Amino acid sequence: MSAKTDVMELHELKIEIKRVAGELKKLRTAEKEIENRLTKYLSETNQPGIKYGTTAIVLEEKTPHSRKKKKEVEEDTVKILKRHGISNPEDVMKDLDDARKGSPVFKQKIRLQKLSQR
């Protein structure tokens, strides 16, 4: 294959990925709407679930934790380290963050750029 056909195929793939991502977003939105309607129905009828063919739909209670912002995590970490008697909590926190990160990896990436036609 030539570079020209590779560039054309890459461009077409990127367009297709954008199209499929848009469809996926619509499907996820529709899924959420249907789940909300089913949740509302089960709550209103005071039923634990419903059965449809070989599928059972059950309403579960979950308490997920929301994500903290990076600044909040840093502040809470410093407070905990101070509470445990660490004299320089900011430095310890920085060392912990560095330990969690892997070493940087060099990577090359292709970027498509539109050129103006003259």
C-alpha positions as a Markdown table, in Angstrom:
| # | Residue | x | y | z |
|---|---|---|---|---|
| 1 | Met | 0.0 | 0.0 | 0.0 |
| 2 | Ser | 1.1 | 3.5 | -0.7 |
| 3 | Ala | 1.1 | 6.4 | 1.8 |
| 4 | Lys | -1.6 | 8.1 | -0.1 |
| 5 | Thr | -4.1 | 5.2 | 0.3 |
| 6 | Asp | -3.1 | 4.9 | 4.0 |
| 7 | Val | -3.8 | 8.6 | 4.5 |
| 8 | Met | -7.2 | 8.3 | 2.8 |
| 9 | Glu | -8.1 | 5.2 | 4.8 |
| 10 | Leu | -7.0 | 6.9 | 8.0 |
| 11 | His | -9.2 | 9.9 | 7.2 |
| 12 | Glu | -12.2 | 7.7 | 6.5 |
| 13 | Leu | -11.7 | 5.7 | 9.7 |
| 14 | Lys | -11.6 | 8.9 | 11.8 |
| 15 | Ile | -14.9 | 10.1 | 10.1 |
| 16 | Glu | -16.5 | 6.7 | 10.8 |
| 17 | Ile | -15.3 | 6.7 | 14.5 |
| 18 | Lys | -16.9 | 10.2 | 14.9 |
| 19 | Arg | -20.1 | 8.9 | 13.4 |
| 20 | Val | -20.3 | 5.8 | 15.6 |
| 21 | Ala | -19.5 | 7.9 | 18.7 |
| 22 | Gly | -22.4 | 10.1 | 17.9 |
| 23 | Glu | -24.7 | 7.1 | 17.5 |
| 24 | Leu | -23.4 | 5.6 | 20.7 |
| 25 | Lys | -24.2 | 8.9 | 22.5 |
| 26 | Lys | -27.8 | 8.7 | 21.3 |
| 27 | Leu | -28.1 | 5.1 | 22.3 |
| 28 | Arg | -26.8 | 5.7 | 25.8 |
| 29 | Thr | -29.2 | 8.6 | 26.2 |
| 30 | Ala | -32.1 | 6.4 | 25.1 |
| 31 | Glu | -30.9 | 3.7 | 27.4 |
| 32 | Lys | -30.9 | 6.1 | 30.4 |
| 33 | Glu | -34.4 | 7.4 | 29.5 |
| 34 | Ile | -35.8 | 3.8 | 29.4 |
| 35 | Glu | -34.1 | 2.9 | 32.7 |
| 36 | Asn | -35.5 | 6.1 | 34.3 |
| 37 | Arg | -39.0 | 5.2 | 33.0 |
| 38 | Leu | -38.7 | 1.6 | 34.4 |
| 39 | Thr | -37.4 | 2.9 | 37.7 |
| 40 | Lys | -40.3 | 5.3 | 38.0 |
| 41 | Tyr | -42.8 | 2.5 | 37.1 |
| 42 | Leu | -41.3 | 0.2 | 39.7 |
| 43 | Ser | -41.3 | 2.9 | 42.3 |
| 44 | Glu | -44.9 | 4.0 | 41.6 |
| 45 | Thr | -46.2 | 0.4 | 41.6 |
| 46 | Asn | -44.1 | -0.5 | 44.7 |
| 47 | Gln | -42.8 | -3.6 | 43.0 |
| 48 | Pro | -39.3 | -5.0 | 43.6 |
| 49 | Gly | -39.1 | -6.0 | 39.9 |
| 50 | Ile | -40.8 | -7.3 | 36.8 |
| 51 | Lys | -40.3 | -10.3 | 34.6 |
| 52 | Tyr | -40.3 | -10.2 | 30.8 |
| 53 | Gly | -39.7 | -13.5 | 29.1 |
| 54 | Thr | -36.4 | -14.8 | 30.3 |
| 55 | Thr | -35.3 | -11.5 | 31.7 |
| 56 | Ala | -35.9 | -10.2 | 35.2 |
| 57 | Ile | -35.7 | -6.5 | 35.8 |
| 58 | Val | -34.9 | -5.7 | 39.5 |
| 59 | Leu | -34.7 | -2.3 | 41.1 |
| 60 | Glu | -31.5 | -2.0 | 43.2 |
| 61 | Glu | -30.4 | 0.6 | 45.6 |
| 62 | Lys | -26.8 | 1.8 | 45.2 |
| 63 | Thr | -24.8 | 4.5 | 46.8 |
| 64 | Pro | -22.0 | 5.4 | 44.5 |
| 65 | His | -19.3 | 7.8 | 45.7 |
| 66 | Ser | -18.8 | 11.0 | 43.7 |
| 67 | Arg | -15.3 | 11.8 | 42.6 |
| 68 | Lys | -13.4 | 14.5 | 44.4 |
| 69 | Lys | -11.6 | 17.3 | 42.6 |
| 70 | Lys | -7.9 | 17.1 | 42.5 |
| 71 | Lys | -7.5 | 20.1 | 44.8 |
| 72 | Glu | -9.9 | 18.5 | 47.4 |
| 73 | Val | -7.9 | 15.2 | 47.2 |
| 74 | Glu | -4.6 | 17.2 | 47.8 |
| 75 | Glu | -6.1 | 19.1 | 50.7 |
| 76 | Asp | -7.5 | 16.0 | 52.4 |
| 77 | Thr | -4.2 | 14.1 | 51.9 |
| 78 | Val | -2.3 | 16.9 | 53.5 |
| 79 | Lys | -4.7 | 17.0 | 56.5 |
| 80 | Ile | -4.4 | 13.2 | 57.0 |
| 81 | Leu | -0.6 | 13.4 | 56.8 |
| 82 | Lys | -0.5 | 16.2 | 59.3 |
| 83 | Arg | -2.9 | 14.3 | 61.6 |
| 84 | His | -0.5 | 11.4 | 61.6 |
| 85 | Gly | 2.5 | 13.5 | 62.5 |
| 86 | Ile | 4.2 | 13.9 | 59.2 |
| 87 | Ser | 6.3 | 17.1 | 59.4 |
| 88 | Asn | 6.4 | 18.0 | 55.7 |
| 89 | Pro | 3.1 | 16.6 | 54.3 |
| 90 | Glu | 3.3 | 18.5 | 50.9 |
| 91 | Asp | 6.6 | 16.8 | 50.1 |
| 92 | Val | 5.4 | 13.4 | 51.1 |
| 93 | Met | 2.3 | 13.9 | 49.0 |
| 94 | Lys | 4.4 | 14.9 | 46.0 |
| 95 | Asp | 6.6 | 11.8 | 46.5 |
| 96 | Leu | 3.4 | 9.6 | 46.7 |
| 97 | Asp | 2.1 | 11.1 | 43.5 |
| 98 | Asp | 5.4 | 10.5 | 41.8 |
| 99 | Ala | 5.4 | 6.9 | 43.0 |
| 100 | Arg | 2.0 | 6.3 | 41.5 |
| 101 | Lys | 3.0 | 7.5 | 38.1 |
| 102 | Gly | 5.0 | 5.4 | 35.8 |
| 103 | Ser | 8.0 | 6.6 | 33.9 |
| 104 | Pro | 7.3 | 8.7 | 30.8 |
| 105 | Val | 7.2 | 6.7 | 27.6 |
| 106 | Phe | 8.1 | 8.3 | 24.2 |
| 107 | Lys | 5.3 | 7.8 | 21.7 |
| 108 | Gln | 4.8 | 9.1 | 18.2 |
| 109 | Lys | 1.3 | 10.0 | 17.0 |
| 110 | Ile | -0.1 | 10.9 | 13.6 |
| 111 | Arg | -2.2 | 14.1 | 13.5 |
| 112 | Leu | -4.3 | 15.0 | 10.5 |
| 113 | Gln | -4.4 | 18.7 | 9.7 |
| 114 | Lys | -6.6 | 20.4 | 7.2 |
| 115 | Leu | -4.7 | 22.6 | 4.7 |
| 116 | Ser | -6.3 | 25.6 | 3.1 |
| 117 | Gln | -6.8 | 25.2 | -0.6 |
| 118 | Arg | -5.5 | 28.0 | -2.8 |
